[in-house]
Amino acid sequence: MSGDATMSNAGVVTVDKTTTAQANKILALDGSSVAVTKGNQLNGATSGSLTLMPAAVTTNYSLTFPGTRGFGTSSLEQWLGCFLGQVP
């Protein structure tokens, strides 16, 4: 074993992990079960990606997704518009 996880001769495994978004480490949840990252990228099944990145200096925001889909033609775009104060 080498890299992010190591094992001693006695069989003790040590994992190089972080809860503070340090590069090249395995991401661990903090005490509140939150994963702290500097950005996230979701790749499409065939092409494209969605990247979420904060500005270098930003205000704290909390985004909680709804528990159900909603009504009629409700979409994430409409929900985010309402979250940001832009009623459709």
C-alpha positions in Angstrom: 0.0 0.0 0.0 1.1 3.5 -0.7 -0.3 7.0 -1.2 -3.5 7.9 0.6 -3.6 4.8 2.7 -0.6 3.1 4.4 -0.3 -0.1 6.4 2.4 -0.7 9.1 4.2 -4.0 9.6 1.8 -4.6 12.6 -1.2 -4.3 10.2 -2.3 -0.8 11.3 -3.9 1.1 8.4 -3.5 4.9 8.3 -5.5 7.0 5.9 -4.4 10.5 4.9 -7.8 12.3 5.0 -9.1 15.9 5.4 -12.2 17.7 6.6 -10.9 21.1 5.4 -10.7 20.6 1.6 -7.0 20.0 1.3 -5.8 18.8 -2.2 -4.7 15.2 -2.7 -6.3 13.8 0.4 -9.4 11.6 0.9 -12.4 13.7 1.8 -13.9 12.9 5.3 -17.1 14.4 6.7 -16.7 16.9 9.5 -18.4 16.6 12.9 -21.7 17.9 11.4 -21.6 15.3 8.6 -20.7 18.0 6.0 -18.2 17.4 3.3 -16.1 20.6 2.9 -14.8 21.2 -0.7 -13.5 24.1 -2.7 -15.7 23.1 -5.7 -17.6 20.2 -7.2 -17.8 18.9 -10.8 -20.6 16.6 -12.0 -19.9 15.0 -15.4 -22.6 14.2 -17.9 -23.1 10.6 -19.0 -22.0 11.3 -22.5 -20.6 14.9 -22.5 -20.4 18.2 -20.7 -20.2 18.9 -17.0 -21.7 21.1 -14.2 -19.1 22.8 -12.0 -20.0 24.6 -8.8 -17.2 27.0 -7.6 -17.4 29.8 -5.0 -15.7 33.2 -5.6 -12.4 33.8 -3.9 -14.3 35.8 -1.3 -17.9 35.1 -0.7 -20.8 35.4 1.7 -22.0 32.2 3.5 -25.1 30.6 1.9 -27.0 27.5 2.9 -28.9 25.6 0.2 -31.3 23.0 1.3 -33.1 21.1 -1.5 -36.8 20.4 -1.2 -38.0 17.0 0.1 -40.3 16.4 -2.8 -40.4 17.3 -6.5 -43.1 19.9 -6.1 -46.0 20.6 -8.4 -46.8 20.5 -12.1 -43.9 21.7 -14.1 -41.8 22.5 -11.0 -38.1 22.4 -11.8 -34.8 23.1 -10.0 -34.5 26.3 -12.0 -37.8 27.6 -10.7 -37.0 26.5 -7.2 -33.6 28.3 -7.3 -35.3 31.4 -8.7 -37.6 31.5 -5.7 -34.6 30.8 -3.4 -32.8 33.8 -4.9 -35.9 36.0 -4.7 -36.9 35.8 -8.4 -40.4 34.6 -8.4 -41.3 33.1 -11.9 
